Every structure is written in structure tokens, then in C-alpha cells.
């Protein structure tokens, strides 16, 4: 039967944006047919009151719906559909104890009614009764394995971390890894103070199925959390022995090689990770970030950093990596290289003011005036109140011999300067420069003098 799905965001769940708690509800038209079958042989008075209850519920008159249902019970208390409907109306009125009592009456006769279980879960969860919620969701997981995500979250809230980790691993085995489950697993693993039981469980899983990569990665992560570095490294090597072409193994190996100054091996592993289409962008970003930290301490490997990124495809999510490398070279004042990486990462940074500003200033320093003109015009459309954009646009116009346009744009930009004498002075300088190149010596001297006076004040 078709179902409607309602989503309630759990803001208190520990993963940033939260997780979806799913409660399902059948369309009222289909439910009405099912209820008719459930009612059995009842009187006309009963039917009239019952359908009055459905009508009142449909127009959100929950109190009147409850009154009509109570008249039905006075006539015939046996049909279980009555208590199902009562529970829903009480739930909508937030009278949770009555909703719970009525749903439990239904479950006495239909203990595996999925939709009543979902409604009871909603009752408990809205009251933050996580222990009771767990009991219900454990039953719901038999209907849909996606409920295991909810179950893991609930175990986490109840500080049952071993159970939470076990359930997440079961879900990963059934449906595979994705970014949410990966974050969920790591968050739970961080809370485990004694990982011995989890380590034993994963070692047993590896023995049972030595070709399953995810178990190795989970074990490596746990060893890492427990500072058992040698065992983590050994597990990564074991994975590579079992699956010589494993790309995921190198996601662990590169860090061990870096930490032990086995730089050639580290670079080889990083190249495999960055070229892989099986490894998510966030993990690749971490690899680059680790290497940037290494290169910052070992500048002789800068050329290797550029070499490593050549294998990194410019696909979705790569902008963050290119931007981070751009920032590194920007701080080192390597303008050409920094600009190159910023431009490669521009796809996802087109509206990032900080990056746009850096790019425009680098292009000015490198005398790429046409690019500055075009880029600053687009940036002004997005950020019309940022004076620095008018300034760089004016500088580009001056250098492109478009003096009148430069004066116009610089004059507009000055209206947005607030308490910044240095910037105001720069604007006067450029306006003076434009007048000078136009041959208007008087105006040029006037604006140059204004600039000098402001510089004295600043």
C-alpha cells in the first residue's frame, strides 16, 4: 500500500545537520477502505459516528473527532480501528499519554502493525523518551533496515556506544558505505573508551571474510583511536596483501608513510587516493591537507605537491582541495602558482568573496588587466557595496587606457568607503593617475594632493 513519509529533523542528534526520523502515514482515502474492512458488522449509529470522526479529523477538529469516536465505543468497544483513530487524534493534540495508551491497545491485537509502531515511535520521540523509542525502533528495523540509522542515533543518545557501532556496521554491510554512515560511525567510535570488544569483533569479521575492505578500514580507525599505530599499519598492509589493487588501503597507508618520513611511498599512496573514483572528496581533502602540513615543514617537497595534484581530477568536490593549495602558495607569495590553483577551484568558489578578492589582487600583481576588468565587473554585481572591487576595477581601467571609465567607477566606489583612510587615499591616487594620463594636469595634482593628505592622517 502506498505510504506518505513525514520527516522530522532531530536537531539534537550529534551529526551537524542532524538525521531524519521517519514516521509514515497512510493516505486517508486508502485508510478509510481498510477501516471499513476492520469494523465488521456494526450498527448504523456506530457507522455514522465513526465517519463523523473521520470527517472532523480531516478538517483538524481533533477534539470533535475524539468525541465521535467515544460515542462509537459506547455503542461497540471491540473494533480495534477505534483505538488506532483515537491514538492519532491524541497525538495531533500532543496528549501523548492518551495516544500511547490507545496505540498499545492496537498492538495487543496486532503486535507487528508497522504503522502503529511508527506512530508509537513518534509519541516517544517527541517526548525524548529514547529508551522507549529504542524498544519500538528495534521492531521497526525488521521492516526496513534504514531504521538502523535511527536506532544507532538512539543508542548514541542513550550512551550505548557498542550497540550503536554494531548496528551501523550491520547497516553498512547491507547497504554499503556513504558519507553520512561514515561520519556516524566515526562519531560513535570516538565515544568508545575501551575498544577491545569492537576490535575483537572486527578481527573476527576479517577472518570470516578477508576480502571485505570496509572491515579493515574500520579496524584501522579503531587502532588509530587507541594509539595502536603499529597494529593499524599492519592491518593496512594485510589489506593490501589480500587485495593488491585496493585503493582504500592507501587511504590509511599514506599517513603512516608520511609520519615515518617514507616520503616516496607516501607520495605514491597519495597519488592512488587522489586519482581514485571510489574515495570521497572529503577524504581526498584530508590527504592534501596532511601533505600541505608536511610540505610546510619540508619546503623542498613543494614540487612534489604540484606533482601529486596533477592526478587529481577536477570533478565535483575538488574545488576545496584546489583552494586549500592556492591558500598555501598565496601565503608563500608564489603568485602565479596560487592563482593557478584558485582558478582551478573557481567552479565552487564563484561567489566566495575572500577567494575572488585574492584572485583579483593576484591578477593585478601579474598585470592581467583584462581579466581583472572582467572579473571585478562580475564581482561588483554580486557584492555591490565592496569598495575594493571598484578600486581594482578602476586600476585595470587605468592600465587599459580607459581613463574616463576608470574615473567613473572609482567615483562610485568611493561612496562605499567607511572609515578607511588608506583605501580612500588609494582611490584618489588612481583617479589622479587617470587624469594625469588624460593630460589634465590640474585635476591630477588636485587628487594626488588629496591622497597625500589622507596618507598623513592614516
N, C-alpha and C positions, 0 to 999 in steps of 0.2 A: 504494500500500500504506500502511495506517495506520502512523503513527510515534509513539513516545514521545519527549517532549522533556525533556532534563535541562538545568537552568540552574546554571551556576557563576558566582558573583559575583566580579568582578575588583576586589578591594579596592584594588589599586594603580593602577587607572585613575583618571585625573585628575578626573573629574566627581563630586565629593562622594560620593554613594552608590554610584558605580561604574556598570558596564554589564554586561549579560548576555552571557556567552559561551555559545552554544548548541551542544550536542552531541546528536545524535539517535541513537536506538537502536530497532531493530525489536522487536516483541513476539516472545518466544522461540517461541511456537506457530507463528506465521507464518514465522519464520526457518527453523524446522525443516522445513517443507514445501519452502521454497526450496532448502535444503541438500540434501534428498533428490534434487531435480532435478539439482543440481550434481555430486553424487557419481558419477553414471554407473553403469557396470557394475562393481561391486566385490564382493569375496568376503564371505561371511557373517561371517568372523572380523573383517574390516575394519568391517563394519556394527556388529557387537557392540561393538567397541572405541569406535567413533565415538559411538554412542548412550550408552555408559557415560560418555564425556567430557561429553556434554550433560547427563546426569543429575548428575554431580559438580559441574558448573558451576552448575546450578540450585540446589544446596544450598551454594554458595560454597566448595566444596572445589577451589580452583583448581589446586593442585599435582597432585591426583589427576586432574583433567581434562587437564592437560598431559601426564601420563604416559600416559593413554589415547590421546591424540592422537599421541604419539610412536610408540606401537605401531602406529597406523594408517599412519604414514609409513614404518615398516619394511616394512609389507605393500605399500603403494602410495603413493608420494610425490606423485603427479600431481594429485589433486583440490585445487583452489585453496581450497575451503572449509576445508580443514585449517589453512591458514595464517591465514585470517580468524579462526577459533576460537582458535588459539594466541595471536594478537595480543591478542584480547580478554582472555584469561586472564592474560597477562603484564601487560597494562595494569592489571587489577584488583589484581595483586600489586605494582604500581609498579616492575616490572622494565622500565623504559622502553626500553632499548636493544634488548631482545628483541622487545618489542611493535612498535617501529619497523621492525625487520628483517622481521618477518612481514607487517605491513601493506604494506610496499614490495613484497614478493613478490606479493601480491594485485594491487597496482596495475600491476605489469609486464604482467599479462594483462588487467586491467580498469582502465585509467588514469583513467576517468571515473566510477568507482564512488563515488557521493556519500557513502555511509555509511561506507565505508572511509576516505575523505578526512576525514570528520568525526572519526573515531576517531584518525587520524594527527594532526590538529589538536590533539586533546585531549592526545595524547602530548607534543607540542612545547610546548603552552601550559603544561601542568603543570610543565614544566622551565624555564619562562620563556625558551624559545628562540624569541624573537619574529621573528627573521629567517626561520627555517624555517617558523614559523606563517604568516607573510605569504605565502610561496610556495603554501601549501595553501589559505589563505582566498581568494586571488586566483582560484583554480579554483572554490571553492565559491560565490563571488559570481555565477557564471554560472547556478547552480541557483536561488539565492534572493537577491534584491537586498538583503534585510535583513542579509546578511553584510557589506555595505559598511560598516555601523556598526562591526562588529568590525575590519574592515580599516582604517578610519580610526583607530580606537584603537591598533591595532598600528603603523601608520605613525607615529603620535604618539610612541609609546614608543621607536621607532627614530629619532626626530627627523627624519623625512621629512615636514616640515610642508606643503610644497607638494602632495605626493601626498595627504596626509590631507585637505586642504581640497578638492582636486579631487574626491575620492571622496564627501565629504559633499555637495558641490554636485550631483553626479550623483544621489545618493540623494534629495535634496530635489526635484530635477526629476521624478524618478519617482514619489515617494510624498507629496510636499508637506512643508511645514514643520510641526514640532511643537516643544514646549518643549525636549525632550531634544536634538533636532538643532540647534536654535538655540543652546543652551548649548555643545554640542560644537563647532559652527562658530566661535563666539566664542573659546572656549578655544584652539583651534588658531590662529586668526588672531592672537591675542596673541603667539604664538611666532614669527611670521614677521618677521624683521628687515629683509628687503628685499621689500616687497610689489609691486614693479613688475610681475613676471610675472603675479601674480594680478589686479592692476588691469587689465593688458592683456587678460587672458582674459575678465574681466567686461565690459569695454568692447566686446569682440568679440561677446559674447553679447547685449548690449543692442542692438547694431547689427543682429544677426540677428533678434532678437525684441523689438522696442521696447515691447511691451505686457506683458511679464513683469515684475511688480513686484519679485519677490524679488531679481533680479539688481541692480536699482537699490539696494535696501536693503543688499545685501552690499557693493556698491561704496562706498556712503556710509560704511559701517562701516570699510572699509579706509582710505578717505581720512581719516576721523576718527582712526584709529590712527596714521596717518602725519602728523598735524597739517596736512593739506591742507584747511583749513576752507572756503576759498572753493570748491574743487572739490566738496567734499561738499555744500555748499549748492546749487551749480549743478546737481548730479546730482538732488537732491531737487526742484528747480524743473523740471528736464527731465521727471522722472516725472509731475509734475502737468500738464505740457503734454500728455504722451502719454495720461494717464488723469486728466482733470479731477476725477473723483469718487473718486480714490484716497484712502482713509483712511490707508493705510500711509505715504504721503508726509508726512503731518502728524506722524507719529511722529518724523521727522527734523527737520521744519521748525520745530516749536515751540521746540526748543533753540537753533537759530540766532537766531530772533527774540528769545528771552529774553536771550541773550548780547549782542545788539546793541541792547538796550533798546527793541525794537519790541514793546512790551507788548500793544497791541491785537491785533496779528497773532498773537502768541504765545498769547494767551487764546483767540482764535478757533480756532487749531490744536489747543490742548489740549481744547477742548470736543468737537471732532470725534473725537479719540483716545479720550476718556473715554466717549463715547456709542457707540463702535464695538463691534460684536459679533465683529469679525474680529481684534481686538487682545487679547492675553492680559492677565491681571490683573497679572502681574509688571511688564509694560511700563507699564501704567497707574499702578502704584505709583511707578515711577521718575519718571513725568511729574509726579505730585503732589509727590513729594519734591523735585524740582528747583524747582517753583514755591514750595514752602514755604521753601526756602533764599532764593529771590528775595524773597518777602514779608517774611522776617525782616530783610532789609536794606532793604526798602522797605515799611514798615508801612502806608502809605496804600493799598496794594493788598489789604488784608485782606478787604474786602468782595468783591473780585473772586475771592478764593479760595473764598468761600462760593458765589458765583455759578457758578463753574466746576464745583463738586462737585454742583450740582443736576442736571446732565445725567448724572451717574454712577449707573448702575443698581445696586440693592442685590442683585446676584447673587453667585454663588459666587466667592470670592476678593476681594470688595470690602471685607471686614472690615479687612484690613490697611491699606487706604487710609484708611478712616474712623478707625481707631485712631490712625494717624500724625497726622491732622489734629487729633484730640482731644488728643493729646500737645502739639501746638503751642499750642493755645488754653489748655491746662492750665498750661503754663509762663508764658503771658501773663496768668494769673489771670482769664481770661474764662470763669467757671464755667459759666454757662448754655450757652454755645456748646460748650465742651469736653464737657459732659455729654451734650449732644445727639448729638455725633459718637460718643462712647463707646457710647451706647445703640444707634446705628445699626450699629456694628460688633460688637455683643454676640454675634451668632449664632455666630461662630467664636472668640469670646473668653470663652465662658461659664465656662470652667474656668481662666482666666488670673488668678491671684491678684492680681498687680500692678494689672491693669485693674479688677478687682472692688473692690479697696481704694480706688482713686481714685474710682470711681463712687459708692461708699457715702459717702465723705467729702464729695464734691460735693453729694450729695443731702442730707446733714446740714446743710451750709452754706446750702443753699437751702430748708431747713425742710420737706423732703418726707419726713416721718417715716414715713408708712405704707409708702412704697416702701423706705425704709431697713430697716424691720422685716422686710418680706417678703424683700428681697434678702439681708440678713445671715443670716436663718434658713437660706436655701438655701446660702449660702456656708459656714456652720458645718458643714453636712452634708458638704461637700467637704473643708473644712480645719478639722477639729475641735480642732486644737491651736494655732490662731492667736488670741491674746488680743484683738487689735484688733477682730476680728469680734464678740466678745462685748461689747466696750466700745461699739461703735456700735449694736449691737442694744439694749443697756441704755439708751443715750441716747435712742433712738427710743421705747422703752417709757415712759421718764420723761415725755417730751413728749406721749405719747398717753394719759397718766394711768393707765398700767398699772404701778403702783408696786411691788406685790409681785412681779410677773413680772420687773420690772427688777432688783430686789434678787437674785432667784434666779439670773438669767442672769449678772449681774455677779459674784456669788459663785463660780459655776462657772468663769467666765473667769479669775479671779484665780489659779486653780491652775496655769494655763499660763504665767504671767509668770515669766521667768527674768532676773534681774539687770537690771531696768529700773525704777528708782525713779520715774521720771517717769510711766510708764504706770500703775504701782501707785497712785501719787497720784491720777491721773485716775479710776481705778476707785473709790477711796474718796470722791472728790468726788461722783461720780454716785450712789453708794449713800447718801451723806449727803443729797443733793438729794431722792432718793426718800423717805427717812424724813421730811425736812422737809415735803414736800408731803402726806405721810400724817398730819402733825400730831404726830409723835413727835420732840419737840424734843431729848430726851436722846440718842437714837440718832444724830440728825442731827449734834449737836455732837461726839459721840464720833468719828464718821467724818470730819467736817470737820477735827478736830484731828489725826487720823492723817495726813490729806492734807497739812496744813501742815507737820508734822514731816518727812515724806518729801521735800517740796519743799525744805526747808532742807538736807537731806543731798545732794540731787541738784544 
